[in-house]
Amino acid sequence: MRISFDVIRDELRRILLQEGFTPARAERCATLFAETSLDGVYSHGLNRFPRFVTMIRQGTIDVAAEPVCVEAFGVLERWDGRRGPGNLNAEIAMARTIELARTHGMGCVALRNTNHWMRGGTYGWQAARAGMIGICWTNTNQNLPPWGSREPRIGNNPLIMAVPRAAGAVVLDMALSQFSYGALASYRRQGRRLSVPGGYDAEGRLTDDPGAIEEAGRPLPIGYWKGSGLSILLDMIGALLAAGQPTHRIPNDPLQEAGLTQVFLAFDVSRLFPDGGVDALLDEIVAHLHASAPAEGVDRVYYPGERTLLTRRENRERGIPVDPDIWAAVQAL
């Protein structure tokens, strides 16, 4: 089942207006959700929208709240998200980070007391469109066991890095678990096994069964102990920069996951290369990557974000793939 981008955006906007959003904020929030599904990240786009509405109705998300700057330290600013819609807060924070980078060459906004930002890659693409190197991350509730433990005590803390390039930005968007919970749910709904083992079952056995991993609550950190360590450090750095909540203080109920801490960094490439030559260098790196001999069963080697650009183009032309049950649930809101 495929539905056009415009139809999805308009339906989401209708619901957000009903939930108390102003017209401008409803338009932007709906667009961000629809763009996420357009780019193929269905788990954090349309599929997540019903949960978003539930969190609004129970008061976890304040639709009228807008983020405010509370402290400034030159290139670094601390902002309070005031429990507003997470994707709008994050977009505003990255926009301010870009402004700081245009003035100083680099900028950083540390955002506290916000909500789930949905697809983290959104803000990497935002930075790249502005000609910026972008780096951002968020903490989450306790949904990932630290290395050596069977008990979730750290977050999968998505990390995004982006580099602007005229022929196609290079954007890495990754959770610190081998598969995010959204990805696990997508695989499970489709009745598919994971492409590689993604966590442990209730008996502590490494498995590619997404449902068993969800039930056990034991996804695998990327790089084993390295991903675990990276999660801990990102959480600490974010809490210090934003004076925000670390992972262990965030409610573990997914419908109460609020008060998150996020960090946004931007670097103005045009200031760093005033005489140009950026795209020539990046194209050389990409050409070298594309010339790699593909492994068995692989058609070609892609750079991070390249498949997203292909998916975006296909979904624009053919419509966005939609789970009929989820679409029916959205229309019923």
C-alpha positions as CSV (number, residue, x, y, z in Angstrom):
1,M,0.0,0.0,0.0
2,R,1.5,3.3,-1.1
3,I,0.2,6.8,-0.3
4,S,1.5,10.1,-1.6
5,F,3.6,12.4,0.6
6,D,1.0,15.2,0.4
7,V,-1.9,13.0,1.5
8,I,0.1,11.7,4.6
9,R,1.3,15.2,5.5
10,D,-2.2,16.7,5.2
11,E,-3.8,13.9,7.3
12,L,-1.2,14.3,10.1
13,R,-1.7,18.1,10.0
14,R,-5.5,17.6,10.4
15,I,-4.9,15.6,13.5
16,L,-2.4,18.0,15.0
17,L,-4.7,20.9,14.5
18,Q,-7.3,18.9,16.3
19,E,-4.8,18.4,19.2
20,G,-4.2,22.1,19.7
21,F,-1.3,22.9,17.4
22,T,-1.2,26.3,15.8
23,P,-1.5,26.1,12.0
24,A,2.2,26.9,11.4
25,R,3.4,24.4,13.9
26,A,1.0,21.7,12.8
27,E,2.3,22.1,9.2
28,R,5.9,21.8,10.2
29,C,5.4,18.9,12.6
30,A,3.4,17.0,10.1
31,T,6.0,17.6,7.4
32,L,8.8,16.3,9.6
33,F,6.8,13.1,10.3
34,A,6.0,12.7,6.6
35,E,9.6,13.4,5.5
36,T,10.8,10.7,7.8
37,S,8.6,8.1,6.1
38,L,9.5,9.5,2.7
39,D,13.1,8.8,3.5
40,G,12.3,5.2,4.4
41,V,12.6,5.5,8.2
42,Y,9.0,4.3,8.7
43,S,9.5,3.3,12.3
44,H,10.0,6.9,13.4
45,G,7.6,8.5,10.9
46,L,4.0,7.6,10.3
47,N,4.4,4.4,12.4
48,R,5.2,6.4,15.5
49,F,2.6,9.0,15.1
50,P,-0.2,7.3,17.1
51,R,2.2,7.1,20.1
52,F,3.0,10.8,19.6
53,V,-0.7,11.6,19.8
54,T,-1.2,9.4,22.9
55,M,1.6,11.3,24.6
56,I,0.0,14.6,23.8
57,R,-3.4,13.5,25.1
58,Q,-1.9,12.2,28.4
59,G,0.1,15.5,28.9
60,T,3.6,14.2,28.4
61,I,4.0,16.6,25.4
62,D,3.0,20.2,25.7
63,V,1.9,21.2,22.1
64,A,2.2,25.0,22.9
65,A,5.6,24.9,24.5
66,E,8.6,26.4,22.5
67,P,12.2,26.0,23.5
68,V,14.0,29.0,25.1
69,C,17.7,29.9,25.6
70,V,18.6,29.9,29.3
71,E,22.3,30.5,29.2
72,A,24.9,31.5,26.6
73,F,28.7,30.9,26.6
74,G,29.8,32.3,23.3
75,V,29.6,29.5,20.7
76,L,27.7,27.3,23.3
77,E,24.1,27.9,24.4
78,R,22.0,26.0,26.8
79,W,18.3,25.7,25.9
80,D,15.2,24.4,27.7
81,G,12.8,22.5,25.6
82,R,9.9,22.9,28.1
83,R,8.5,19.4,27.2
84,G,7.4,20.7,23.8
85,P,7.1,18.5,20.6
86,G,10.5,16.8,20.2
87,N,10.9,17.2,16.5
88,L,10.0,20.9,16.5
89,N,12.4,21.5,19.5
90,A,15.2,19.7,17.8
91,E,14.8,21.5,14.4
92,I,14.8,24.9,16.2
93,A,17.9,23.9,18.2
94,M,19.8,22.9,15.1
95,A,18.7,26.1,13.3
96,R,20.2,28.1,16.2
97,T,23.3,26.0,16.1
98,I,23.7,26.8,12.4
99,E,23.3,30.5,13.2
100,L,26.0,30.3,15.8
101,A,28.3,28.5,13.3
102,R,27.7,31.2,10.6
103,T,28.9,33.8,13.2
104,H,31.7,32.0,14.9
105,G,32.7,29.2,12.5
106,M,31.2,26.6,14.8
107,G,28.2,26.5,17.2
108,C,26.7,24.2,19.8
109,V,23.2,24.1,21.4
110,A,22.7,21.8,24.4
111,L,19.0,21.2,24.8
112,R,17.4,19.8,28.0
113,N,13.9,19.0,29.1
114,T,12.8,18.0,25.6
115,N,10.9,15.0,24.1
116,H,11.8,12.3,21.6
117,W,13.1,13.9,18.4
118,M,11.7,11.1,16.2
119,R,14.3,10.5,13.4
120,G,17.6,11.9,14.5
121,G,18.9,12.0,10.9
122,T,16.4,14.8,10.2
123,Y,18.8,17.3,11.9
124,G,21.9,16.0,10.1
125,W,20.2,16.6,6.8
126,Q,19.1,20.0,8.1
127,A,22.7,20.9,8.8
128,A,24.0,19.6,5.5
129,R,21.4,21.6,3.5
130,A,22.8,24.7,5.2
131,G,26.3,23.8,4.1
132,M,27.3,22.7,7.6
133,I,29.1,19.7,9.1
134,G,26.5,18.6,11.7
135,I,26.8,16.3,14.7
136,C,24.0,15.7,17.2
137,W,22.9,13.1,19.6
138,T,20.2,12.4,22.2
139,N,19.9,10.3,25.3
140,T,17.0,7.9,25.8
141,N,15.4,5.9,28.6
142,Q,17.1,2.8,29.9
143,N,16.6,0.4,27.0
144,L,20.1,-1.1,26.5
145,P,22.1,-3.3,28.8
146,P,25.7,-2.1,29.4
147,W,28.3,-4.5,28.3
148,G,28.5,-7.4,30.8
149,S,25.0,-6.9,32.1
150,R,21.6,-8.5,31.3
151,E,19.7,-5.5,32.7
152,P,18.9,-2.3,30.6
153,R,20.8,0.5,32.4
154,I,21.9,2.8,29.5
155,G,20.3,4.2,26.4
156,N,20.7,3.4,22.7
157,N,21.5,7.2,22.4
158,P,21.2,7.8,18.6
159,L,24.3,9.6,17.1
160,I,24.1,11.6,13.8
161,M,27.0,12.9,11.7
162,A,26.5,14.8,8.4
163,V,28.8,16.3,5.8
164,P,27.4,18.7,3.1
165,R,28.1,17.7,-0.6
166,A,26.5,19.1,-3.7
167,A,26.1,15.7,-5.3
168,G,24.5,14.2,-2.2
169,A,25.1,14.8,1.5
170,V,26.8,12.1,3.5
171,V,24.7,11.4,6.6
172,L,25.2,8.8,9.2
173,D,22.2,8.2,11.5
174,M,22.7,5.3,14.0
175,A,21.4,4.1,17.3
176,L,24.0,2.6,19.6
177,S,22.2,-0.7,19.5
178,Q,22.7,-2.9,16.5
179,F,19.0,-2.4,15.7
180,S,16.9,0.3,17.2
181,Y,13.6,-0.7,18.9
182,G,11.8,0.8,16.0
183,A,13.7,-1.3,13.6
184,L,13.1,-4.4,15.7
185,A,9.3,-3.7,15.7
186,S,9.3,-3.2,11.9
187,Y,11.1,-6.5,11.3
188,R,8.7,-8.3,13.7
189,R,5.6,-6.9,12.0
190,Q,6.9,-8.0,8.6
191,G,7.7,-11.5,9.9
192,R,11.3,-11.1,9.0
193,R,14.5,-12.2,10.7
194,L,17.3,-9.7,11.2
195,S,20.1,-9.6,8.7
196,V,22.7,-10.2,11.5
197,P,22.2,-11.2,15.2
198,G,20.8,-8.1,17.0
199,G,20.6,-9.1,20.6
200,Y,19.8,-11.8,23.2
201,D,16.7,-13.8,23.9
202,A,15.4,-14.5,27.4
203,E,17.8,-17.4,27.8
204,G,20.8,-15.2,27.0
205,R,21.4,-16.7,23.5
206,L,22.4,-14.4,20.7
207,T,19.6,-14.3,18.1
208,D,18.3,-12.7,14.9
209,D,14.7,-13.0,16.1
210,P,13.4,-9.4,16.6
211,G,10.5,-10.4,18.8
212,A,12.7,-12.4,21.2
213,I,15.0,-9.5,21.6
214,E,12.1,-7.1,22.3
215,E,10.7,-9.5,24.8
216,A,14.0,-10.0,26.6
217,G,14.8,-6.2,26.4
218,R,18.4,-7.1,25.5
219,P,19.4,-5.5,22.2
220,L,23.1,-5.8,21.3
221,P,25.3,-2.6,21.6
222,I,27.1,-1.8,18.4
223,G,30.7,-2.9,18.6
224,Y,29.8,-4.8,21.8
225,W,31.7,-3.0,24.7
226,K,32.6,-0.1,22.4
227,G,29.0,0.8,21.8
228,S,28.2,0.5,25.5
229,G,31.1,2.8,26.4
230,L,30.0,5.3,23.7
231,S,26.5,5.4,25.1
232,I,27.7,6.2,28.6
233,L,30.0,9.0,27.4
234,L,27.4,10.6,25.2
235,D,25.0,10.6,28.1
236,M,27.5,12.1,30.4
237,I,28.7,14.8,28.0
238,G,25.1,15.8,27.1
239,A,24.0,16.0,30.7
240,L,27.0,18.2,31.5
241,L,26.7,20.6,28.5
242,A,22.9,21.0,28.9
243,A,22.7,20.7,32.7
244,G,20.0,18.1,31.7
245,Q,18.8,14.7,32.9
246,P,21.0,11.7,32.3
247,T,19.5,8.4,31.1
248,H,18.9,6.9,34.5
249,R,16.6,9.8,35.5
250,I,14.3,9.5,32.5
251,P,11.1,7.4,33.0
252,N,11.3,4.0,31.5
253,D,7.7,3.8,30.3
254,P,7.9,4.6,26.5
255,L,4.7,6.7,26.9
256,Q,6.4,8.8,29.7
257,E,9.8,9.1,28.0
258,A,10.3,12.8,28.5
259,G,12.8,15.3,29.8
260,L,15.5,14.1,27.3
261,T,18.9,15.8,26.8
262,Q,20.3,16.5,23.3
263,V,23.4,18.1,21.8
264,F,23.7,19.8,18.4
265,L,27.0,20.9,16.8
266,A,27.6,22.6,13.5
267,F,30.8,23.7,11.7
268,D,30.7,26.2,8.8
269,V,32.6,24.5,5.9
270,S,32.6,27.7,3.9
271,R,34.5,29.5,6.7
272,L,37.0,26.6,6.9
273,F,37.5,26.5,3.1
274,P,37.1,30.1,1.9
275,D,38.7,29.3,-1.5
276,G,36.4,26.4,-2.2
277,G,37.5,22.9,-3.1
278,V,35.2,21.1,-0.6
279,D,33.2,19.2,-3.1
280,A,36.2,18.1,-5.1
281,L,37.7,16.6,-2.0
282,L,34.5,14.9,-1.0
283,D,33.8,13.6,-4.5
284,E,37.3,12.1,-4.5
285,I,36.6,10.3,-1.3
286,V,33.2,9.0,-2.5
287,A,34.7,7.9,-5.9
288,H,37.4,5.9,-4.0
289,L,34.6,4.3,-1.9
290,H,32.5,3.5,-4.9
291,A,35.4,1.8,-6.6
292,S,35.6,-0.8,-3.9
293,A,35.1,-4.4,-5.0
294,P,31.7,-5.5,-3.7
295,A,31.6,-8.5,-1.3
296,E,29.7,-11.7,-2.2
297,G,26.0,-11.1,-2.7
298,V,26.4,-7.3,-2.7
299,D,25.6,-5.2,-5.7
300,R,27.7,-2.1,-4.9
301,V,29.2,-0.1,-2.0
302,Y,27.2,2.9,-0.8
303,Y,28.2,5.9,1.3
304,P,26.1,6.8,4.4
305,G,22.9,8.5,3.3
306,E,23.1,7.3,-0.4
307,R,20.4,4.8,0.0
308,T,18.2,7.4,1.7
309,L,18.5,9.6,-1.3
310,L,17.5,6.7,-3.6
311,T,14.5,5.8,-1.3
312,R,13.4,9.4,-1.1
313,R,13.3,9.7,-4.9
314,E,11.4,6.4,-5.3
315,N,8.9,7.2,-2.6
316,R,8.3,10.7,-4.1
317,E,7.5,9.0,-7.5
318,R,5.6,6.0,-6.4
319,G,4.2,7.0,-3.0
320,I,5.3,6.1,0.5
321,P,4.9,2.4,1.6
322,V,2.3,2.3,4.5
323,D,1.2,-0.5,6.8
324,P,-2.6,-0.6,6.2
325,D,-3.4,-1.2,9.9
326,I,-1.3,1.8,10.9
327,W,-2.8,4.0,8.3
328,A,-6.3,3.0,9.5
329,A,-5.3,3.8,13.1
330,V,-4.0,7.2,12.1
331,Q,-7.2,8.0,10.1
332,A,-9.2,7.1,13.2
333,L,-7.5,9.6,15.5
